[in-house]
Amino acid sequence: MIFALDLEGVLAPEIWPILGAHFELPELSLTTRDLGDFSELMHRRVDATRSRRLTLKELQAVAHQVEPYLGARDFLSRLRALGQVVIISDTFHEFSEPLVQKLGGHSLFANRFELDGAGTLSGFKLRIRGQKERIVSGFKSAGFPVAAMGDSLNDLSLLKSCDYPVLFRPVDALLGQFPGAPVAVNLDEALAHMQAAARREENGTRAE
């Protein structure tokens, strides 16, 4: 079985608001909970960093200090005993690779930045946006059942394409999309839901 999880807001704090607070740039504090159009959100973030002439290295110096939520590494370790763990997130590799290592070094599917000659952000490559469903469908085509967990509308395609969706402290709009799905408010509850999904799959009692 494959467990496909979001990163920020589920396993660790949101990185951009931390950057916004550190550099006193309100535009960086916006997330997909505030603005649903991710491309527009990223353009605003990039413009904000360029207005301050912040380099990627300066941003990374703060982003790389972000720590996982308490218990997140153990949560993933317990999931790993049940199957494969992958992190599919709208985060950026340049920010989140150290964070993923702190979580145990699981596979990360994320986006990439584009830089100018001065090392400041000039754009971004959305390798994940709109591709979560394809990634999950690929796993399923290879014969792997997939349980997934997310917290916001940017996880909608991930959750809709999996076999076992779990909502983690979801925004109301996401909750409305999955009225019967299990909801977790902490990682202990999330683990229980994931373990239940693994048991259902093992027993051949998947809900249709």
C-alpha positions as CSV (number, residue, x, y, z in Angstrom):
1,M,0.0,0.0,0.0
2,I,1.1,3.6,-0.7
3,F,0.5,6.4,1.8
4,A,0.5,9.8,-0.1
5,L,0.7,12.8,2.2
6,D,0.7,16.5,2.0
7,L,3.6,18.2,3.9
8,E,2.9,21.7,5.1
9,G,0.0,21.9,7.5
10,V,0.0,18.1,7.9
11,L,3.5,17.1,8.9
12,A,5.0,20.5,9.5
13,P,4.1,24.1,9.7
14,E,3.5,26.2,6.6
15,I,6.9,27.6,5.5
16,W,5.8,30.7,3.6
17,P,4.1,32.4,6.7
18,I,7.3,31.8,8.6
19,L,9.2,33.6,5.9
20,G,6.6,36.4,5.9
21,A,7.0,36.9,9.6
22,H,10.8,36.8,9.5
23,F,11.2,39.2,6.6
24,E,8.1,41.3,7.5
25,L,6.5,40.7,4.1
26,P,2.8,40.1,4.5
27,E,2.5,38.8,0.9
28,L,4.6,35.8,1.9
29,S,2.3,34.9,4.7
30,L,-0.6,34.1,2.3
31,T,-1.3,30.4,1.7
32,T,-3.8,28.3,-0.3
33,R,-6.2,28.8,2.6
34,D,-6.3,32.5,1.7
35,L,-6.0,32.4,-2.1
36,G,-7.1,29.3,-4.0
37,D,-5.3,30.2,-7.3
38,F,-1.8,28.7,-6.6
39,S,-0.2,30.3,-9.7
40,E,-1.4,33.8,-8.7
41,L,-0.3,33.1,-5.1
42,M,3.2,32.1,-6.3
43,H,3.5,35.2,-8.5
44,R,2.7,37.4,-5.5
45,R,5.2,35.6,-3.4
46,V,8.0,35.9,-6.1
47,D,7.2,39.6,-6.6
48,A,7.4,40.2,-2.9
49,T,10.8,38.5,-2.6
50,R,12.1,40.5,-5.6
51,S,10.8,43.8,-4.1
52,R,13.2,43.1,-1.2
53,R,15.9,41.6,-3.4
54,L,15.9,38.5,-1.2
55,T,18.1,35.7,-2.6
56,L,17.1,32.0,-2.5
57,K,20.0,31.4,0.0
58,E,18.5,34.1,2.3
59,L,15.1,32.4,2.1
60,Q,16.6,29.0,2.6
61,A,18.5,30.1,5.8
62,V,15.0,30.6,7.4
63,A,13.1,27.8,5.6
64,H,15.7,25.1,6.5
65,Q,15.2,25.8,10.2
66,V,11.5,24.7,10.1
67,E,11.0,21.6,12.3
68,P,8.3,18.9,11.8
69,Y,5.3,18.7,14.0
70,L,5.9,16.8,17.2
71,G,5.4,13.1,16.5
72,A,5.4,13.5,12.7
73,R,8.6,11.4,12.2
74,D,7.3,8.6,14.4
75,F,3.9,8.8,12.6
76,L,5.7,8.3,9.2
77,S,7.8,5.5,10.7
78,R,4.7,3.6,11.7
79,L,3.2,4.1,8.3
80,R,6.3,2.8,6.7
81,A,5.8,-0.4,8.5
82,L,2.5,-0.8,6.7
83,G,3.6,0.3,3.2
84,Q,5.4,2.9,1.1
85,V,5.3,6.6,2.1
86,V,5.5,9.4,-0.4
87,I,5.1,13.1,0.2
88,I,3.2,14.9,-2.6
89,S,3.1,18.7,-1.9
90,D,2.9,22.1,-3.5
91,T,6.0,23.0,-1.6
92,F,9.4,23.6,-3.2
93,H,12.3,21.2,-3.2
94,E,14.7,24.1,-2.4
95,F,12.8,24.8,0.8
96,S,11.7,21.4,2.0
97,E,14.4,18.8,1.3
98,P,16.0,19.3,4.8
99,L,12.6,19.1,6.4
100,V,11.9,15.8,4.6
101,Q,15.2,14.5,5.9
102,K,14.2,15.4,9.4
103,L,11.0,13.3,8.8
104,G,13.1,10.3,7.8
105,G,14.0,10.9,4.2
106,H,10.9,9.8,2.4
107,S,10.3,10.5,-1.3
108,L,9.2,14.0,-2.1
109,F,7.3,15.2,-5.1
110,A,7.3,19.0,-5.2
111,N,7.9,22.1,-7.3
112,R,11.1,23.9,-8.3
113,F,12.1,27.6,-8.4
114,E,13.6,29.5,-11.3
115,L,16.5,31.9,-10.4
116,D,18.1,34.9,-12.1
117,G,21.8,35.6,-12.2
118,A,21.8,37.2,-8.8
119,G,20.2,34.2,-7.2
120,T,16.9,35.8,-6.5
121,L,13.6,34.1,-7.5
122,S,12.5,34.9,-11.1
123,G,9.8,32.3,-11.4
124,F,8.8,28.7,-10.7
125,K,8.1,25.4,-12.3
126,L,4.9,23.8,-11.1
127,R,5.8,20.2,-11.4
128,I,3.1,19.1,-9.0
129,R,0.3,21.5,-9.5
130,G,-2.4,19.7,-11.4
131,Q,-0.3,16.5,-11.4
132,K,-1.3,14.9,-8.1
133,E,-4.1,12.9,-9.7
134,R,-1.7,11.6,-12.3
135,I,0.9,10.6,-9.7
136,V,-1.7,8.7,-7.7
137,S,-3.3,7.2,-10.9
138,G,0.2,5.9,-11.8
139,F,0.6,4.2,-8.5
140,K,-2.9,2.6,-8.8
141,S,-2.2,1.5,-12.4
142,A,0.9,-0.3,-11.1
143,G,-1.4,-2.2,-8.7
144,F,-0.8,-0.2,-5.5
145,P,-3.8,0.9,-3.4
146,V,-3.4,4.5,-2.2
147,A,-4.4,6.2,1.0
148,A,-3.9,9.9,1.0
149,M,-4.1,12.8,3.5
150,G,-4.4,16.5,3.0
151,D,-5.8,19.6,4.7
152,S,-6.7,22.2,2.0
153,L,-8.3,22.6,-1.4
154,N,-4.9,22.2,-3.1
155,D,-5.1,18.6,-2.0
156,L,-8.5,18.0,-3.7
157,S,-7.2,16.1,-6.7
158,L,-4.9,14.0,-4.5
159,L,-7.8,13.0,-2.2
160,K,-10.3,12.4,-5.0
161,S,-8.0,10.1,-6.9
162,C,-6.9,7.9,-4.0
163,D,-8.7,4.9,-2.6
164,Y,-8.8,6.0,1.0
165,P,-9.0,9.8,1.6
166,V,-8.3,11.2,5.1
167,L,-8.8,14.8,6.0
168,F,-6.4,16.5,8.4
169,R,-7.8,19.5,10.1
170,P,-9.5,20.4,6.9
171,V,-10.8,23.8,5.7
172,D,-14.6,23.8,5.5
173,A,-14.6,23.9,1.7
174,L,-12.6,20.6,1.6
175,L,-14.8,19.0,4.3
176,G,-17.8,19.7,2.1
177,Q,-16.2,17.8,-0.8
178,F,-15.8,14.6,1.3
179,P,-18.9,14.4,3.7
180,G,-18.2,10.7,4.6
181,A,-14.4,10.8,4.8
182,P,-12.6,10.2,8.1
183,V,-11.3,13.4,9.7
184,A,-8.2,13.7,12.0
185,V,-7.4,16.6,14.3
186,N,-4.0,15.1,15.3
187,L,-1.5,12.6,14.0
188,D,-2.6,9.9,16.4
189,E,-6.1,10.0,14.9
190,A,-4.5,10.1,11.4
191,L,-2.5,7.0,12.1
192,A,-5.6,5.2,13.3
193,H,-7.4,6.1,10.1
194,M,-4.5,5.0,8.0
195,Q,-4.2,1.7,9.9
196,A,-7.9,1.1,9.3
197,A,-7.5,1.7,5.6
198,A,-4.6,-0.8,5.5
199,R,-6.7,-3.4,7.3
200,R,-9.6,-2.9,4.9
201,E,-7.3,-3.3,2.0
202,E,-5.8,-6.4,3.5
203,N,-9.2,-7.9,4.2
204,G,-10.6,-6.9,0.8
205,T,-13.3,-4.8,2.3
206,R,-12.6,-1.5,0.5
207,A,-15.6,0.8,0.4
208,E,-16.8,1.6,-3.1
